Amino acid sequence: MKKMTAVLITLLLSGCSLFITGAYLGKDWPGRDVDALIDHWGEPNEVIVSDGGEKEVIYKIFSDTCTYTFYVDSADVITDYDYESTWLGTCKPIG
């Protein structure tokens, strides 16, 4: 009985990673250079540049179920980010 309980608790806890919010992947990037983001995440799916030189750097991950948009100032520093998920409102972390 104790082994069964231990197995059930382990399965329950491992399933909790599904409920990590999408904020998890973006929270450490504001204040950092956009080149560091690109070195870490690879080439973005899209980059939108405004007339003032600000950028929106867009990544679509997990078969396009999660979209991360990083907002970058004209000095190439990430100022903010946003994410949108189409699957359970969550984006699981990579790795």
Residue pairs with C-beta under 8 A, 6 or more apart in sequence:
17 92
17 93
18 88
18 90
18 92
19 90
20 90
20 91
20 92
20 93
21 89
21 90
21 91
22 66
22 68
22 83
22 84
22 85
22 89
22 90
22 91
23 83
24 91
24 93
25 68
25 83
25 91
25 93
25 94
26 68
26 70
26 81
26 82
26 83
29 37
29 70
29 78
29 81
30 78
30 79
30 80
30 81
31 77
31 78
32 77
32 78
33 76
33 77
33 78
34 55
34 57
34 70
34 72
34 76
34 77
34 78
35 76
37 57
37 70
37 78
38 44
38 57
41 59
44 57
44 58
44 59
45 58
45 59
45 60
46 56
46 57
46 58
47 55
47 56
47 57
47 58
48 55
48 56
48 58
49 55
52 74
53 73
53 74
54 71
54 72
54 73
54 74
55 71
55 72
55 76
56 69
56 70
56 71
56 72
57 69
57 70
57 72
57 78
58 67
58 68
58 69
58 70
59 67
59 68
59 70
60 66
60 67
61 67
61 68
61 91
61 94
62 87
62 91
62 92
64 86
65 85
65 86
65 87
65 91
66 83
66 84
66 85
66 86
66 87
66 91
67 83
67 84
67 85
68 81
68 82
68 83
68 91
69 81
69 82
69 83
69 84
70 78
70 80
70 81
71 78
71 79
71 80
71 81
71 82
72 78
72 79
73 79
83 91
85 91
